[in-house]
Amino acid sequence: MLKDPVCGMKIDEKSTTILKSDYRNKTYYFCSRGCKKSFDDNPSKYTGESTDEEQSCCC
């Protein structure tokens, strides 16, 4: 099981292959299009590269 970096939901990599993004040579998986969009808009917020704001759930 993988963890959505935006909301923290556990997800199955095999069932969400369409909802993924690659960032800095790593693949991230998402539970919803909303979480994927939030990540794509500001990936550093969800990868620990920025501490400007706390992570928030989008779904």
Biopython code that builds the backbone (N, CA, C, O; Angstrom):
import numpy as np
from Bio.PDB.StructureBuilder import StructureBuilder

atoms = [
    (1, "MET", "N", (0.839, -1.189, 0.000)),
    (1, "MET", "CA", (0.000, 0.000, 0.000)),
    (1, "MET", "C", (0.882, 1.251, 0.000)),
    (1, "MET", "O", (1.927, 1.310, 0.648)),
    (2, "LEU", "N", (0.424, 2.224, -0.739)),
    (2, "LEU", "CA", (1.105, 3.511, -0.812)),
    (2, "LEU", "C", (0.283, 4.564, -0.099)),
    (2, "LEU", "O", (-0.868, 4.322, 0.262)),
    (3, "LYS", "N", (0.865, 5.719, 0.102)),
    (3, "LYS", "CA", (0.182, 6.798, 0.799)),
    (3, "LYS", "C", (0.103, 8.025, -0.100)),
    (3, "LYS", "O", (1.117, 8.483, -0.627)),
    (4, "ASP", "N", (-1.103, 8.555, -0.272)),
    (4, "ASP", "CA", (-1.312, 9.780, -1.029)),
    (4, "ASP", "C", (-0.580, 10.905, -0.288)),
    (4, "ASP", "O", (-0.856, 11.128, 0.891)),
    (5, "PRO", "N", (0.346, 11.619, -0.942)),
    (5, "PRO", "CA", (1.118, 12.649, -0.247)),
    (5, "PRO", "C", (0.301, 13.885, 0.130)),
    (5, "PRO", "O", (0.747, 14.691, 0.946)),
    (6, "VAL", "N", (-0.871, 14.040, -0.446)),
    (6, "VAL", "CA", (-1.696, 15.217, -0.170)),
    (6, "VAL", "C", (-2.594, 14.991, 1.041)),
    (6, "VAL", "O", (-2.590, 15.794, 1.974)),
    (7, "CYS", "N", (-3.367, 13.900, 1.031)),
    (7, "CYS", "CA", (-4.340, 13.685, 2.107)),
    (7, "CYS", "C", (-3.959, 12.567, 3.071)),
    (7, "CYS", "O", (-4.553, 12.438, 4.142)),
    (8, "GLY", "N", (-2.963, 11.754, 2.694)),
    (8, "GLY", "CA", (-2.519, 10.683, 3.578)),
    (8, "GLY", "C", (-3.283, 9.379, 3.441)),
    (8, "GLY", "O", (-3.000, 8.422, 4.161)),
    (9, "MET", "N", (-4.248, 9.323, 2.530)),
    (9, "MET", "CA", (-5.035, 8.106, 2.347)),
    (9, "MET", "C", (-4.149, 6.989, 1.805)),
    (9, "MET", "O", (-3.288, 7.218, 0.956)),
    (10, "LYS", "N", (-4.376, 5.776, 2.311)),
    (10, "LYS", "CA", (-3.656, 4.611, 1.798)),
    (10, "LYS", "C", (-4.314, 4.189, 0.496)),
    (10, "LYS", "O", (-5.539, 4.118, 0.397)),
    (11, "ILE", "N", (-3.487, 3.910, -0.498)),
    (11, "ILE", "CA", (-4.005, 3.539, -1.808)),
    (11, "ILE", "C", (-3.222, 2.374, -2.386)),
    (11, "ILE", "O", (-2.067, 2.145, -2.025)),
    (12, "ASP", "N", (-3.863, 1.640, -3.288)),
    (12, "ASP", "CA", (-3.241, 0.511, -3.957)),
    (12, "ASP", "C", (-2.643, 1.004, -5.270)),
    (12, "ASP", "O", (-3.367, 1.483, -6.142)),
    (13, "GLU", "N", (-1.361, 0.892, -5.407)),
    (13, "GLU", "CA", (-0.636, 1.353, -6.592)),
    (13, "GLU", "C", (-1.232, 0.784, -7.879)),
    (13, "GLU", "O", (-1.278, 1.482, -8.892)),
    (14, "LYS", "N", (-1.680, -0.443, -7.858)),
    (14, "LYS", "CA", (-2.196, -1.093, -9.055)),
    (14, "LYS", "C", (-3.542, -0.539, -9.497)),
    (14, "LYS", "O", (-3.861, -0.585, -10.685)),
    (15, "SER", "N", (-4.332, -0.020, -8.578)),
    (15, "SER", "CA", (-5.662, 0.467, -8.947)),
    (15, "SER", "C", (-5.681, 1.950, -9.278)),
    (15, "SER", "O", (-6.723, 2.473, -9.674)),
    (16, "THR", "N", (-4.563, 2.636, -9.126)),
    (16, "THR", "CA", (-4.557, 4.079, -9.356)),
    (16, "THR", "C", (-3.496, 4.506, -10.359)),
    (16, "THR", "O", (-2.979, 5.620, -10.278)),
    (17, "THR", "N", (-3.173, 3.645, -11.287)),
    (17, "THR", "CA", (-2.089, 3.968, -12.204)),
    (17, "THR", "C", (-2.358, 5.222, -13.015)),
    (17, "THR", "O", (-1.408, 5.874, -13.450)),
    (18, "ILE", "N", (-3.613, 5.586, -13.234)),
    (18, "ILE", "CA", (-3.901, 6.794, -13.990)),
    (18, "ILE", "C", (-3.705, 8.051, -13.130)),
    (18, "ILE", "O", (-3.460, 9.135, -13.661)),
    (19, "LEU", "N", (-3.812, 7.908, -11.837)),
    (19, "LEU", "CA", (-3.668, 9.051, -10.933)),
    (19, "LEU", "C", (-2.281, 9.051, -10.308)),
    (19, "LEU", "O", (-2.101, 8.694, -9.144)),
    (20, "LYS", "N", (-1.311, 9.459, -11.107)),
    (20, "LYS", "CA", (0.064, 9.500, -10.620)),
    (20, "LYS", "C", (0.787, 10.671, -11.254)),
    (20, "LYS", "O", (0.415, 11.148, -12.327)),
    (21, "SER", "N", (1.818, 11.121, -10.580)),
    (21, "SER", "CA", (2.682, 12.183, -11.085)),
    (21, "SER", "C", (4.118, 11.821, -10.780)),
    (21, "SER", "O", (4.416, 11.217, -9.750)),
    (22, "ASP", "N", (4.997, 12.192, -11.675)),
    (22, "ASP", "CA", (6.429, 12.006, -11.450)),
    (22, "ASP", "C", (7.030, 13.353, -11.092)),
    (22, "ASP", "O", (6.781, 14.360, -11.754)),
    (23, "TYR", "N", (7.824, 13.350, -10.036)),
    (23, "TYR", "CA", (8.477, 14.580, -9.579)),
    (23, "TYR", "C", (9.839, 14.219, -9.038)),
    (23, "TYR", "O", (9.958, 13.417, -8.111)),
    (24, "ARG", "N", (10.861, 14.807, -9.612)),
    (24, "ARG", "CA", (12.245, 14.574, -9.190)),
    (24, "ARG", "C", (12.587, 13.089, -9.114)),
    (24, "ARG", "O", (13.088, 12.596, -8.104)),
    (25, "ASN", "N", (12.302, 12.395, -10.211)),
    (25, "ASN", "CA", (12.627, 10.974, -10.363)),
    (25, "ASN", "C", (11.906, 10.058, -9.383)),
    (25, "ASN", "O", (12.387, 8.963, -9.095)),
    (26, "LYS", "N", (10.765, 10.491, -8.871)),
    (26, "LYS", "CA", (9.955, 9.658, -7.991)),
    (26, "LYS", "C", (8.503, 9.732, -8.464)),
    (26, "LYS", "O", (8.040, 10.787, -8.897)),
    (27, "THR", "N", (7.794, 8.616, -8.378)),
    (27, "THR", "CA", (6.387, 8.576, -8.765)),
    (27, "THR", "C", (5.524, 8.669, -7.519)),
    (27, "THR", "O", (5.744, 7.954, -6.542)),
    (28, "TYR", "N", (4.544, 9.554, -7.564)),
    (28, "TYR", "CA", (3.586, 9.752, -6.475)),
    (28, "TYR", "C", (2.209, 9.337, -6.966)),
    (28, "TYR", "O", (1.847, 9.611, -8.111)),
    (29, "TYR", "N", (1.430, 8.672, -6.100)),
    (29, "TYR", "CA", (0.105, 8.173, -6.447)),
    (29, "TYR", "C", (-0.952, 8.903, -5.622)),
    (29, "TYR", "O", (-0.691, 9.345, -4.504)),
    (30, "PHE", "N", (-2.161, 9.021, -6.200)),
    (30, "PHE", "CA", (-3.206, 9.832, -5.584)),
    (30, "PHE", "C", (-4.538, 9.110, -5.534)),
    (30, "PHE", "O", (-4.833, 8.263, -6.377)),
    (31, "CYS", "N", (-5.335, 9.454, -4.538)),
    (31, "CYS", "CA", (-6.645, 8.829, -4.350)),
    (31, "CYS", "C", (-7.715, 9.512, -5.201)),
    (31, "CYS", "O", (-8.755, 8.914, -5.477)),
    (32, "SER", "N", (-7.476, 10.745, -5.617)),
    (32, "SER", "CA", (-8.486, 11.480, -6.377)),
    (32, "SER", "C", (-7.812, 12.487, -7.296)),
    (32, "SER", "O", (-6.632, 12.804, -7.144)),
    (33, "ARG", "N", (-8.583, 12.978, -8.249)),
    (33, "ARG", "CA", (-8.065, 14.001, -9.162)),
    (33, "ARG", "C", (-7.763, 15.291, -8.418)),
    (33, "ARG", "O", (-6.841, 16.021, -8.782)),
    (34, "GLY", "N", (-8.529, 15.572, -7.387)),
    (34, "GLY", "CA", (-8.298, 16.777, -6.587)),
    (34, "GLY", "C", (-6.944, 16.745, -5.895)),
    (34, "GLY", "O", (-6.227, 17.745, -5.866)),
    (35, "CYS", "N", (-6.602, 15.589, -5.340)),
    (35, "CYS", "CA", (-5.299, 15.453, -4.683)),
    (35, "CYS", "C", (-4.179, 15.554, -5.716)),
    (35, "CYS", "O", (-3.155, 16.186, -5.459)),
    (36, "LYS", "N", (-4.366, 14.939, -6.872)),
    (36, "LYS", "CA", (-3.350, 15.009, -7.916)),
    (36, "LYS", "C", (-3.149, 16.448, -8.375)),
    (36, "LYS", "O", (-2.012, 16.880, -8.565)),
    (37, "LYS", "N", (-4.231, 17.191, -8.554)),
    (37, "LYS", "CA", (-4.131, 18.585, -8.983)),
    (37, "LYS", "C", (-3.425, 19.431, -7.929)),
    (37, "LYS", "O", (-2.582, 20.263, -8.266)),
    (38, "SER", "N", (-3.759, 19.226, -6.667)),
    (38, "SER", "CA", (-3.092, 19.974, -5.593)),
    (38, "SER", "C", (-1.590, 19.713, -5.618)),
    (38, "SER", "O", (-0.790, 20.637, -5.471)),
    (39, "PHE", "N", (-1.216, 18.462, -5.802)),
    (39, "PHE", "CA", (0.200, 18.097, -5.865)),
    (39, "PHE", "C", (0.861, 18.731, -7.083)),
    (39, "PHE", "O", (1.929, 19.333, -6.972)),
    (40, "ASP", "N", (0.224, 18.595, -8.249)),
    (40, "ASP", "CA", (0.807, 19.121, -9.483)),
    (40, "ASP", "C", (0.968, 20.637, -9.434)),
    (40, "ASP", "O", (1.899, 21.179, -10.028)),
    (41, "ASP", "N", (0.072, 21.322, -8.736)),
    (41, "ASP", "CA", (0.147, 22.777, -8.619)),
    (41, "ASP", "C", (1.305, 23.232, -7.734)),
    (41, "ASP", "O", (1.848, 24.319, -7.932)),
    (42, "ASN", "N", (1.687, 22.400, -6.752)),
    (42, "ASN", "CA", (2.734, 22.793, -5.810)),
    (42, "ASN", "C", (3.382, 21.551, -5.190)),
    (42, "ASN", "O", (3.190, 21.290, -4.002)),
    (43, "PRO", "N", (4.139, 20.789, -5.967)),
    (43, "PRO", "CA", (4.692, 19.531, -5.453)),
    (43, "PRO", "C", (5.619, 19.694, -4.252)),
    (43, "PRO", "O", (5.647, 18.823, -3.382)),
    (44, "SER", "N", (6.359, 20.760, -4.186)),
    (44, "SER", "CA", (7.299, 20.914, -3.069)),
    (44, "SER", "C", (6.575, 21.002, -1.729)),
    (44, "SER", "O", (7.150, 20.663, -0.694)),
    (45, "LYS", "N", (5.337, 21.448, -1.733)),
    (45, "LYS", "CA", (4.541, 21.518, -0.501)),
    (45, "LYS", "C", (4.303, 20.131, 0.086)),
    (45, "LYS", "O", (4.199, 19.977, 1.303)),
    (46, "TYR", "N", (4.217, 19.129, -0.773)),
    (46, "TYR", "CA", (3.862, 17.782, -0.334)),
    (46, "TYR", "C", (5.040, 16.815, -0.304)),
    (46, "TYR", "O", (4.870, 15.654, 0.069)),
    (47, "THR", "N", (6.220, 17.268, -0.687)),
    (47, "THR", "CA", (7.390, 16.392, -0.679)),
    (47, "THR", "C", (8.371, 16.754, 0.428)),
    (47, "THR", "O", (9.462, 16.188, 0.501)),
    (48, "GLY", "N", (7.995, 17.676, 1.275)),
    (48, "GLY", "CA", (8.860, 18.059, 2.376)),
    (48, "GLY", "C", (9.898, 19.098, 2.014)),
    (48, "GLY", "O", (10.780, 19.400, 2.818)),
    (49, "GLU", "N", (9.805, 19.650, 0.817)),
    (49, "GLU", "CA", (10.764, 20.661, 0.392)),
    (49, "GLU", "C", (10.374, 22.057, 0.856)),
    (49, "GLU", "O", (11.187, 22.981, 0.814)),
    (50, "SER", "N", (9.135, 22.210, 1.297)),
    (50, "SER", "CA", (8.659, 23.516, 1.744)),
    (50, "SER", "C", (7.864, 23.334, 3.022)),
    (50, "SER", "O", (7.129, 22.358, 3.165)),
    (51, "THR", "N", (8.007, 24.261, 3.943)),
    (51, "THR", "CA", (7.250, 24.206, 5.195)),
    (51, "THR", "C", (6.384, 25.445, 5.354)),
    (51, "THR", "O", (6.053, 25.828, 6.477)),
    (52, "ASP", "N", (6.010, 26.081, 4.241)),
    (52, "ASP", "CA", (5.222, 27.307, 4.291)),
    (52, "ASP", "C", (3.867, 27.106, 4.959)),
    (52, "ASP", "O", (3.443, 27.929, 5.771)),
    (53, "GLU", "N", (3.196, 26.025, 4.621)),
    (53, "GLU", "CA", (1.862, 25.770, 5.158)),
    (53, "GLU", "C", (1.751, 24.291, 5.496)),
    (53, "GLU", "O", (2.484, 23.465, 4.953)),
    (54, "GLU", "N", (0.832, 23.963, 6.393)),
    (54, "GLU", "CA", (0.583, 22.567, 6.697)),
    (54, "GLU", "C", (-0.138, 21.922, 5.521)),
    (54, "GLU", "O", (-0.832, 22.598, 4.760)),
    (55, "GLN", "N", (0.027, 20.639, 5.380)),
    (55, "GLN", "CA", (-0.689, 19.932, 4.332)),
    (55, "GLN", "C", (-2.159, 19.901, 4.689)),
    (55, "GLN", "O", (-2.518, 19.766, 5.859)),
    (56, "SER", "N", (-3.012, 20.026, 3.685)),
    (56, "SER", "CA", (-4.434, 19.971, 3.921)),
    (56, "SER", "C", (-5.081, 19.012, 2.940)),
    (56, "SER", "O", (-4.581, 18.796, 1.835)),
    (57, "CYS", "N", (-6.175, 18.454, 3.351)),
    (57, "CYS", "CA", (-6.886, 17.485, 2.519)),
    (57, "CYS", "C", (-7.739, 18.207, 1.495)),
    (57, "CYS", "O", (-8.330, 19.248, 1.783)),
    (58, "CYS", "N", (-7.797, 17.655, 0.315)),
    (58, "CYS", "CA", (-8.565, 18.286, -0.759)),
    (58, "CYS", "C", (-9.806, 17.492, -1.105)),
    (58, "CYS", "O", (-10.639, 17.969, -1.875)),
    (59, "CYS", "N", (-9.954, 16.310, -0.565)),
    (59, "CYS", "CA", (-11.087, 15.462, -0.985)),
    (59, "CYS", "C", (-12.016, 15.131, 0.162)),
    (59, "CYS", "O", (-13.010, 14.430, -0.031)),
]
sb = StructureBuilder()
sb.init_structure("model")
sb.init_model(0)
sb.init_chain("A")
sb.init_seg("    ")
for serial, (resi, resn, name, xyz) in enumerate(atoms, 1):
    if name == "N":
        sb.init_residue(resn, " ", resi, " ")
    sb.init_atom(name, np.array(xyz, "f"), 0.0, 1.0, " ", f" {name:<3s}", serial, name[0])
structure = sb.get_structure()
